[in-house]
Amino acid sequence: MLKPKKILILTCSHGSGHKMVAQTLKESFEARGHLVCVEDLFDKTNPTLNRMIEKSYLLSYSIGSSFYERVYYDVEEYAHNKFMYNLWHLTSKALLKMIEQFKPDCIINTYGYTISAILKKENYPHIKLFTVVTDFCIPKPWIHQDIDRYYVACENVEETLIKEEIPQEKILKTGIPVRDAFYARENRNRILSKYNLDSHKKILIIFAGTYGVLKNIKEICQQADKMDNLQTVVICGKNLHLQQELEQENLTNTRIFGFVPDIHEFYSVGDLMVTKPGGITLSEVVTKKIPVILYNPTPGQEGENAQWFKSQGAAVVAHNFNELVLAIDALKENDIKRFSIKNNLGRIYNGHATNLITQDVLTQLNIPDAIPYLTESI
């Protein structure tokens, strides 16, 4: 019997998507009998600092500030200078301790932990190092020559890596992992009945509170509520205050929800969606092929994600409230445009990303993926 592999997955709580990817991969490896440890390197280094960074991230994300834009592109410009490497080394002790205690066969980054590559040559050259890129673009701090394999969502990331002199054989186009539920076929009529939705009207899904409150959300809901042949579903996530505020608006063609465990069901019945262009949400959009309007993208990864999707004909981008209202009204009536967006989303789709990554990692570790293991996860 072959020995199960130990897999260390490094993640980060900033933006929540990195943790979702890490958890999805963890479940996939554990289902095959391997041992998985998921760690937030920032939190292990300094939990208080981590919480401060997260609050700053969410604040800048919600207001789309020029400060965030400056920070993002400054980090891009100086990604590999001495100062940035010194900053990364603040986390080096925590990482080396994890490796010493867990003794992994490989490390998987779901966040741009350059430090894992900086330390590799001198400290653990025998350990395979993989990076799952969680956007449809790649910031320079994610890039390092000593990473053994990059798993990417699209040719945009692939081309950037090649320009940075990463060999093409180190890059595999898989997509970004999403939960298994997003790959399942759904019974549309059952879902419509479950959520009391009208099968004769178009359905607009709005993600309102996932990354902080969507700008002008009350006004957006009021305008959408008045549109002919449209019913709106607003997802507030865990933002209870926002949910209560919107419920007080007494909208007649709008359903307000808080946290929805079966969020994939709304992707299955929606005719169009409004959301911020985060990498994980866009990966879900690609998997379910729902026409999407990307609203008010924040400069940085969001802006680059949005621009790439627009260039592929796979999304409409609205930069302000008026553009968004016009886009919703036009897209709901344009069957040909929605069909075209769905087709273009289909061209981006690479398959079941979680399985593709899991299988390739095990191949890189010289493990036949088909062999079952019976072990306890940790």
N, C-alpha and C positions, 0 to 999 in steps of 0.2 A: 504494500500500500504506500503510495506516494505521500510525503509529508505536506500538510497544508501550508500555504504561504502566509506570511505576516505582512499586512499592507497598512502603512501609515498614511492617512489622508489629512493633509493640512488645509484648513479652511479659515473663514473669517466671518464675523457676524455683520460686518458693514454691508448693508443692502439686502441681507437675508438670502439672496439667490445663491451665493457661494455655499452656504450651509445646506440648502436644499439639494444642490448638486452632490455635495459630499455624502449626504444621507442616502440619496438614491443609489450612488455607487456602492456605499457600504452594504446596503441591502442586497445588491446584486452579487457582490463578492461573497457575502455570508451565505446566500442561497446556494452557492457552489462549494460551501464548506470551508472557506478560508477565514483567517482571523484578521479583523479590521479594527484599527484604532483611529478615531477622528479627533483631531485637536485644533483648537484656535490658538495659533502661535502668539498673536498679540495678547490674548487673554492670559496665556501662561506666563508671558513676560511681565505684564503690568495690567491687571484687570481694571484698575481705576482709569488708567490712560486709555484703555480700550473703550470704556464706556464714554469717555469724553470725545474720542475720535468719532464714535458712532453718532453721538448727539450732533456734533458739528456736521457730519456727513448728511444726516437726515435734514438738518436745517437748510444747508446749502442746496440739497436736492429739491426741497419743497419750494424754495424761493427762486431757484435758478440764478443765483447771484454771480456777478462778475468776479467776485472773490474766488469762487469755486473754479471758474474758467482759468483764472491766472494761476492758481495752485496746480490744476491739472496739467496745463501746458508747460509750466516751469518744471514740474516733475518729469514730463516727457523730454524736455530739452537736456536736463541734467541727470537723466536716469542712471547713468553708469559712471558718474564722476566720483571722486574720492569722498566728498561729503555724503552723498547718497549711500555709498558702501558702508561708511561709518554708521549711518543711521540703521541700516540693515543689521549691522553687527550687534545692536542692542538686543536683538532676539536670538543671537547665536547660541548663548548658553542654554536657553530653554530648548532649542531645537536639538542640540547635542545630547542633552539629558533625556529627551524623548527617545532618541535613537539608541542610546545606551540601555535604557530600561526595556524598550519594546523589541529591539533588535529586528527591524523590519527587513524584508526582502526587497521592498521597493517603497518609494515615497511618491504620492500623487498630490500635486498642488491644485487646488480649486480656487486659489487666489495667487496673486503675483509675488509669491515669496522668493525673490531672487536669492535670498540668503541660502536657501537649500542648494542652489547651484554653486554659489560662491564657496561653500564649505566642502563640496563633494570631493574634489580632487585630493585634498589633503587629509580628509577625515573619514570618508566612506566611499572610496572609488568603486567598490564592489556592489554598492546598492544602486539599483536602477532608479532613475528620477524621471517622472512624467508630469506634464502640465496639461490640465483641461482648461482651455480658454473659454470663459463664460460670457463673452460678448461677440458681436459680429465685427469687431475690430480688436486690435491688440495694443495696449499701451506699452511703451518701450521698457518700463520696469519689469515686465513679465519675461523679457527676452534675455537668454543667456546661452552661450555655446555648450555648456556642460549639461543641459537638459537632454535626456535621451530620446524623448518623444513628445511631440505636441499634438493634442487632439483639438481640432478646430471645427468651426461651424460652416465656413465658407471660403471661397477663393480670395476674398478680400484679406482675410487673416493670413492665408497661405502665402499670398504675394508679398505682404509686409514682412513676414519671416524670411522669405527668400532674399528680399532686399537687404535684410540685416545679416545675410550670409549664413543663415541656418540651412543646412543641406535638406533638399526636398525629401530624401528618404526618412528624415526625422519627423515629417509632418503627415498626419493622417486626418482626412476630412470625415468626421463622424456626426457632426451636429453637437448640440449641448444637451446633456441628459435632462429629461423631465420624468415625472412620476409615471409608472406603468399605466395608470388609469387613462392617461392622455392617448394611449395607443389603442384603447378598446373601442369597438363599435357600439354605438348607443341607439336605443329605441327612442326616436324623436318624440313620438306621441306620448310615451310614458313620462318623459321629462317635462313636456308642456303641461301635462296633467298635474304632475308633482308640484310645479311652481305656479299653477293657475295662470298660464300664459295663453294668449289667443292665437290659434294656428292660422288665422286669416290676416294677421298683421305682421309686418317686418319687426324683427327684434334687435334692438340696439343694446349692447352690453357696455357699461362704463365702469372702469376700475377707478374708484374715486379716492380710496384711502390707503392703498397698499404702500406707497412710499411717502407718506405725508399727504395732506389734502390737495387734491387736484385744483389748480387755479381756476377761479370763477365757477366752481362746481354747482352752486345754487342756480346761477344764471343759466348754465348749460342745461341743467335738468328742467328748468322752467321753459326754455325754448324748445327742447326736445319733446316735452310733454304736450306742446301745442301742435306738433306736426301731424299731418294726416297719415294714416296707414302706418303708424309707428307706435310700438310700446317699448319702454325703456326699463332695463334692469340695471340698478346701481349697486355695485359691490363696495362696501365700506371697510371690509376686512375687520380688524380688531379695533377700529376707531369708533367706539361707542358714541362719543360726543357728536361726531359727524352724522352717524346714523340717526340719532335722535333729532338733530337739526333738520335733516332732510325730510324725516317723517312728519315734522310739523308744517311742512310746506303744502300738505294736502294735495299732492299731485294726483291726477286722475288716471293717467296712462303710464304710470311709473311704479315699479316695485323696488323697494329699498331692502337690501340685505346687509347684514354684518359679516361676520366670518362664515364662510361657506366651505365645509370640508370637501364636498364633491364639486369643486369649482369647474372641473373638466366638463361637467354636464352643460354648463352655460356656453362653453365654446362649441358644443355639439349642436345647439339649437339657435345660436346667434346668427344673424344675417350680416352684422357689422359690429365693430368694437372700437371703443375709444380707450387709449391707454398711454402711459409713458413708455418710451422705448427701452426698457431694461432688457438685458440679454436673455434672462430666463423666460420672461413673459413672451418675448419674440420667438423663442424656441417653441413655446406652447402654441403660439399662433401658427408657426410653420407646420407643426405636427397636426393641428386640427384644421389648418387651411381656412381660417376665418378672415374675411376682408377687414383691414384694420386702418384706423386713423391714428397717427402718432401725434400726440398733442404737446406742444410747448417743450421740446426736448432741451434738457440742460446741456450746456457745452461740455465737451469731454466724450466719454463713452456713449452717452445717450445721443448726443448730436451726431456722432459718427455712425452709430447704429441706424439712426433715422435716415441719414443721407444715403447710406448704402441700400437700405430697403427701398427708398424712393427711386434710386438709380436702376434697381432691378424691376421696377413696376410692381413691387410686392406690398406697397403701402402708400397711403396718402399722408402727407405731413401738413399739420396746421400749427402755425406759430402763435396765433392769438385767438381770442374768443370769437371774433367775427369770421375768421377763416374756418374755424371749427364748425360753427353753426351752418355755414354754407356747405361745407364738406359733408356733414351728416345728411342734410336735406338732399344734396345731389346724389350721394352714394346709395341712399336707400331706394331711390327711384331708378337707378341705372343698373339693370341686371347684367348688361354686357360688361360694364366696368368691374362689377363684383366678380363676375366669372373670370375676367382677365387676371385680377389680383390673385384669385384662387389658383389659377394655372401657374402663375409666376411663383407663388409660395411652394407649389409642388416641385418646381425646378430646384428650389433651395434645399428641399428635404433630402436627407442622406440615409434615412432609415432609423431603426431603433438605436439611438445614440448610446444609451446605457449598455446594451448588449455588445455593440461594436467596440466600445472602449474596454469593457470587462474582458472580452475575448482576446483583444489585442494585448492588453497588459499581461494576461496569463501566457500568451504565446511568447512575449518578450522574456518572461520568466521560465520559459521552457516547460510549461505545464499544459498538457492537453485539456482544453476546456471541458470536454465531454466527460472527464473522469469525475465521479461524485465523491464527496468527502463527507464524513460524519464527525463533526466537531462542535464544540460550543463556541459561540461568538463572545467577544468581550466588550 
